[in-house]
Amino acid sequence: MVFEDIAHYKRLVSKLIYLIVTRPHITFVVELVNQFMHKPKEVHWKAALRILAHIKGSSGKALLYKENGHLRIKAYPYSGYAGDEGGRKSASGYYNYVGGILMI
């Protein structure tokens, strides 16, 4: 079943994307719901709400970046066909390095 309020879905997913900066453990699932931004179904909306419920249930457990002189944050974009060159469906995201450590 197609989700009716696409604008509402887009707002929620956009906010989840913003939260990836401090909560990198949700990156994979947020990218999954982001792939259905233009034609979301009810199941995608429920998945986005479950991600939101997880975030609400784990408040106070985000990453804290303190400035201490040697901490550098670098991000590099990546994109590809996610193994589906025939269908031309693409996937994209970022590789984030915090203090030289890869954060996926």
mmCIF file of the C-alpha atoms, coordinates in Angstrom:
data_MODEL
# 
_entry.id   MODEL 
# 
loop_
_atom_site.group_PDB 
_atom_site.id 
_atom_site.type_symbol 
_atom_site.label_atom_id 
_atom_site.label_alt_id 
_atom_site.label_comp_id 
_atom_site.label_asym_id 
_atom_site.label_entity_id 
_atom_site.label_seq_id 
_atom_site.pdbx_PDB_ins_code 
_atom_site.Cartn_x 
_atom_site.Cartn_y 
_atom_site.Cartn_z 
_atom_site.occupancy 
_atom_site.B_iso_or_equiv 
_atom_site.pdbx_formal_charge 
_atom_site.auth_seq_id 
_atom_site.auth_comp_id 
_atom_site.auth_asym_id 
_atom_site.auth_atom_id 
_atom_site.pdbx_PDB_model_num 
ATOM 1   C CA . MET A 1 1   ? 0.000  0.000  0.000   1.00 0.00 ? 1   MET A CA 1 
ATOM 2   C CA . VAL A 1 2   ? 1.397  3.421  -1.013  1.00 0.00 ? 2   VAL A CA 1 
ATOM 3   C CA . PHE A 1 3   ? 1.891  5.960  1.772   1.00 0.00 ? 3   PHE A CA 1 
ATOM 4   C CA . GLU A 1 4   ? -0.329 8.973  1.079   1.00 0.00 ? 4   GLU A CA 1 
ATOM 5   C CA . ASP A 1 5   ? 1.526  11.869 2.773   1.00 0.00 ? 5   ASP A CA 1 
ATOM 6   C CA . ILE A 1 6   ? 4.813  11.850 0.845   1.00 0.00 ? 6   ILE A CA 1 
ATOM 7   C CA . ALA A 1 7   ? 5.801  15.329 2.103   1.00 0.00 ? 7   ALA A CA 1 
ATOM 8   C CA . HIS A 1 8   ? 5.532  14.123 5.712   1.00 0.00 ? 8   HIS A CA 1 
ATOM 9   C CA . TYR A 1 9   ? 7.671  11.086 4.909   1.00 0.00 ? 9   TYR A CA 1 
ATOM 10  C CA . LYS A 1 10  ? 10.316 13.252 3.228   1.00 0.00 ? 10  LYS A CA 1 
ATOM 11  C CA . ARG A 1 11  ? 10.495 15.585 6.246   1.00 0.00 ? 11  ARG A CA 1 
ATOM 12  C CA . LEU A 1 12  ? 10.981 12.686 8.651   1.00 0.00 ? 12  LEU A CA 1 
ATOM 13  C CA . VAL A 1 13  ? 13.654 10.985 6.542   1.00 0.00 ? 13  VAL A CA 1 
ATOM 14  C CA . SER A 1 14  ? 15.481 14.306 6.050   1.00 0.00 ? 14  SER A CA 1 
ATOM 15  C CA . LYS A 1 15  ? 15.626 14.764 9.811   1.00 0.00 ? 15  LYS A CA 1 
ATOM 16  C CA . LEU A 1 16  ? 16.895 11.220 10.254  1.00 0.00 ? 16  LEU A CA 1 
ATOM 17  C CA . ILE A 1 17  ? 19.656 11.914 7.723   1.00 0.00 ? 17  ILE A CA 1 
ATOM 18  C CA . TYR A 1 18  ? 20.698 14.929 9.794   1.00 0.00 ? 18  TYR A CA 1 
ATOM 19  C CA . LEU A 1 19  ? 20.935 12.730 12.906  1.00 0.00 ? 19  LEU A CA 1 
ATOM 20  C CA . ILE A 1 20  ? 23.453 10.403 11.235  1.00 0.00 ? 20  ILE A CA 1 
ATOM 21  C CA . VAL A 1 21  ? 26.216 12.865 12.156  1.00 0.00 ? 21  VAL A CA 1 
ATOM 22  C CA . THR A 1 22  ? 25.925 12.101 15.865  1.00 0.00 ? 22  THR A CA 1 
ATOM 23  C CA . ARG A 1 23  ? 24.448 8.608  15.553  1.00 0.00 ? 23  ARG A CA 1 
ATOM 24  C CA . PRO A 1 24  ? 26.424 6.757  12.880  1.00 0.00 ? 24  PRO A CA 1 
ATOM 25  C CA . HIS A 1 25  ? 24.943 3.385  13.896  1.00 0.00 ? 25  HIS A CA 1 
ATOM 26  C CA . ILE A 1 26  ? 21.657 4.314  12.174  1.00 0.00 ? 26  ILE A CA 1 
ATOM 27  C CA . THR A 1 27  ? 23.321 5.139  8.837   1.00 0.00 ? 27  THR A CA 1 
ATOM 28  C CA . PHE A 1 28  ? 22.441 1.869  7.100   1.00 0.00 ? 28  PHE A CA 1 
ATOM 29  C CA . VAL A 1 29  ? 18.753 1.813  8.005   1.00 0.00 ? 29  VAL A CA 1 
ATOM 30  C CA . VAL A 1 30  ? 18.301 5.522  7.270   1.00 0.00 ? 30  VAL A CA 1 
ATOM 31  C CA . GLU A 1 31  ? 19.850 4.990  3.845   1.00 0.00 ? 31  GLU A CA 1 
ATOM 32  C CA . LEU A 1 32  ? 17.373 2.165  3.243   1.00 0.00 ? 32  LEU A CA 1 
ATOM 33  C CA . VAL A 1 33  ? 14.315 4.309  3.981   1.00 0.00 ? 33  VAL A CA 1 
ATOM 34  C CA . ASN A 1 34  ? 15.888 7.157  2.000   1.00 0.00 ? 34  ASN A CA 1 
ATOM 35  C CA . GLN A 1 35  ? 15.874 5.016  -1.155  1.00 0.00 ? 35  GLN A CA 1 
ATOM 36  C CA . PHE A 1 36  ? 12.070 5.128  -1.195  1.00 0.00 ? 36  PHE A CA 1 
ATOM 37  C CA . MET A 1 37  ? 11.790 8.905  -0.811  1.00 0.00 ? 37  MET A CA 1 
ATOM 38  C CA . HIS A 1 38  ? 9.789  9.426  -4.023  1.00 0.00 ? 38  HIS A CA 1 
ATOM 39  C CA . LYS A 1 39  ? 7.378  6.505  -3.727  1.00 0.00 ? 39  LYS A CA 1 
ATOM 40  C CA . PRO A 1 40  ? 7.171  5.372  -0.096  1.00 0.00 ? 40  PRO A CA 1 
ATOM 41  C CA . LYS A 1 41  ? 4.865  2.608  1.010   1.00 0.00 ? 41  LYS A CA 1 
ATOM 42  C CA . GLU A 1 42  ? 3.252  2.104  4.379   1.00 0.00 ? 42  GLU A CA 1 
ATOM 43  C CA . VAL A 1 43  ? 5.981  -0.360 5.384   1.00 0.00 ? 43  VAL A CA 1 
ATOM 44  C CA . HIS A 1 44  ? 8.658  2.297  4.747   1.00 0.00 ? 44  HIS A CA 1 
ATOM 45  C CA . TRP A 1 45  ? 6.786  4.795  6.923   1.00 0.00 ? 45  TRP A CA 1 
ATOM 46  C CA . LYS A 1 46  ? 6.586  2.224  9.735   1.00 0.00 ? 46  LYS A CA 1 
ATOM 47  C CA . ALA A 1 47  ? 10.320 1.529  9.381   1.00 0.00 ? 47  ALA A CA 1 
ATOM 48  C CA . ALA A 1 48  ? 11.104 5.256  9.664   1.00 0.00 ? 48  ALA A CA 1 
ATOM 49  C CA . LEU A 1 49  ? 8.942  5.465  12.783  1.00 0.00 ? 49  LEU A CA 1 
ATOM 50  C CA . ARG A 1 50  ? 10.803 2.499  14.303  1.00 0.00 ? 50  ARG A CA 1 
ATOM 51  C CA . ILE A 1 51  ? 14.103 4.279  13.704  1.00 0.00 ? 51  ILE A CA 1 
ATOM 52  C CA . LEU A 1 52  ? 12.667 7.346  15.411  1.00 0.00 ? 52  LEU A CA 1 
ATOM 53  C CA . ALA A 1 53  ? 11.476 5.223  18.345  1.00 0.00 ? 53  ALA A CA 1 
ATOM 54  C CA . HIS A 1 54  ? 14.978 3.751  18.675  1.00 0.00 ? 54  HIS A CA 1 
ATOM 55  C CA . ILE A 1 55  ? 16.474 7.252  18.782  1.00 0.00 ? 55  ILE A CA 1 
ATOM 56  C CA . LYS A 1 56  ? 13.987 8.388  21.412  1.00 0.00 ? 56  LYS A CA 1 
ATOM 57  C CA . GLY A 1 57  ? 14.719 5.304  23.497  1.00 0.00 ? 57  GLY A CA 1 
ATOM 58  C CA . SER A 1 58  ? 18.469 5.851  23.384  1.00 0.00 ? 58  SER A CA 1 
ATOM 59  C CA . SER A 1 59  ? 18.657 9.531  24.243  1.00 0.00 ? 59  SER A CA 1 
ATOM 60  C CA . GLY A 1 60  ? 21.875 10.590 25.898  1.00 0.00 ? 60  GLY A CA 1 
ATOM 61  C CA . LYS A 1 61  ? 23.854 7.959  23.999  1.00 0.00 ? 61  LYS A CA 1 
ATOM 62  C CA . ALA A 1 62  ? 24.942 10.033 20.995  1.00 0.00 ? 62  ALA A CA 1 
ATOM 63  C CA . LEU A 1 63  ? 28.546 10.771 20.083  1.00 0.00 ? 63  LEU A CA 1 
ATOM 64  C CA . LEU A 1 64  ? 30.059 13.853 21.639  1.00 0.00 ? 64  LEU A CA 1 
ATOM 65  C CA . TYR A 1 65  ? 32.783 15.569 19.655  1.00 0.00 ? 65  TYR A CA 1 
ATOM 66  C CA . LYS A 1 66  ? 35.017 17.706 21.870  1.00 0.00 ? 66  LYS A CA 1 
ATOM 67  C CA . GLU A 1 67  ? 37.579 20.087 20.473  1.00 0.00 ? 67  GLU A CA 1 
ATOM 68  C CA . ASN A 1 68  ? 40.992 19.043 21.715  1.00 0.00 ? 68  ASN A CA 1 
ATOM 69  C CA . GLY A 1 69  ? 43.292 20.212 18.955  1.00 0.00 ? 69  GLY A CA 1 
ATOM 70  C CA . HIS A 1 70  ? 44.008 16.903 17.187  1.00 0.00 ? 70  HIS A CA 1 
ATOM 71  C CA . LEU A 1 71  ? 40.531 15.702 16.273  1.00 0.00 ? 71  LEU A CA 1 
ATOM 72  C CA . ARG A 1 72  ? 39.796 16.093 12.578  1.00 0.00 ? 72  ARG A CA 1 
ATOM 73  C CA . ILE A 1 73  ? 36.577 15.124 10.900  1.00 0.00 ? 73  ILE A CA 1 
ATOM 74  C CA . LYS A 1 74  ? 36.721 14.237 7.201   1.00 0.00 ? 74  LYS A CA 1 
ATOM 75  C CA . ALA A 1 75  ? 33.938 12.931 4.991   1.00 0.00 ? 75  ALA A CA 1 
ATOM 76  C CA . TYR A 1 76  ? 34.182 11.463 1.495   1.00 0.00 ? 76  TYR A CA 1 
ATOM 77  C CA . PRO A 1 77  ? 31.141 10.717 -0.654  1.00 0.00 ? 77  PRO A CA 1 
ATOM 78  C CA . TYR A 1 78  ? 30.640 7.406  -2.413  1.00 0.00 ? 78  TYR A CA 1 
ATOM 79  C CA . SER A 1 79  ? 28.122 6.255  -4.950  1.00 0.00 ? 79  SER A CA 1 
ATOM 80  C CA . GLY A 1 80  ? 27.530 3.253  -7.119  1.00 0.00 ? 80  GLY A CA 1 
ATOM 81  C CA . TYR A 1 81  ? 24.975 0.897  -8.544  1.00 0.00 ? 81  TYR A CA 1 
ATOM 82  C CA . ALA A 1 82  ? 24.857 -1.337 -5.455  1.00 0.00 ? 82  ALA A CA 1 
ATOM 83  C CA . GLY A 1 83  ? 25.405 -4.395 -7.617  1.00 0.00 ? 83  GLY A CA 1 
ATOM 84  C CA . ASP A 1 84  ? 22.421 -3.575 -9.831  1.00 0.00 ? 84  ASP A CA 1 
ATOM 85  C CA . GLU A 1 85  ? 23.940 -2.186 -13.023 1.00 0.00 ? 85  GLU A CA 1 
ATOM 86  C CA . GLY A 1 86  ? 21.119 -3.590 -15.143 1.00 0.00 ? 86  GLY A CA 1 
ATOM 87  C CA . GLY A 1 87  ? 18.356 -1.764 -13.292 1.00 0.00 ? 87  GLY A CA 1 
ATOM 88  C CA . ARG A 1 88  ? 20.439 1.365  -12.839 1.00 0.00 ? 88  ARG A CA 1 
ATOM 89  C CA . LYS A 1 89  ? 19.350 1.767  -9.208  1.00 0.00 ? 89  LYS A CA 1 
ATOM 90  C CA . SER A 1 90  ? 22.009 3.727  -7.393  1.00 0.00 ? 90  SER A CA 1 
ATOM 91  C CA . ALA A 1 91  ? 23.090 3.952  -3.789  1.00 0.00 ? 91  ALA A CA 1 
ATOM 92  C CA . SER A 1 92  ? 25.176 6.653  -2.191  1.00 0.00 ? 92  SER A CA 1 
ATOM 93  C CA . GLY A 1 93  ? 26.491 7.767  1.152   1.00 0.00 ? 93  GLY A CA 1 
ATOM 94  C CA . TYR A 1 94  ? 29.578 8.964  2.970   1.00 0.00 ? 94  TYR A CA 1 
ATOM 95  C CA . TYR A 1 95  ? 32.719 7.564  4.508   1.00 0.00 ? 95  TYR A CA 1 
ATOM 96  C CA . ASN A 1 96  ? 33.329 9.546  7.681   1.00 0.00 ? 96  ASN A CA 1 
ATOM 97  C CA . TYR A 1 97  ? 36.675 9.701  9.433   1.00 0.00 ? 97  TYR A CA 1 
ATOM 98  C CA . VAL A 1 98  ? 36.824 11.057 12.971  1.00 0.00 ? 98  VAL A CA 1 
ATOM 99  C CA . GLY A 1 99  ? 40.345 11.478 14.287  1.00 0.00 ? 99  GLY A CA 1 
ATOM 100 C CA . GLY A 1 100 ? 41.616 9.120  11.591  1.00 0.00 ? 100 GLY A CA 1 
ATOM 101 C CA . ILE A 1 101 ? 39.128 6.365  12.478  1.00 0.00 ? 101 ILE A CA 1 
ATOM 102 C CA . LEU A 1 102 ? 36.557 5.255  9.902   1.00 0.00 ? 102 LEU A CA 1 
ATOM 103 C CA . MET A 1 103 ? 33.023 5.667  11.213  1.00 0.00 ? 103 MET A CA 1 
ATOM 104 C CA . ILE A 1 104 ? 30.490 3.680  9.171   1.00 0.00 ? 104 ILE A CA 1 
# 
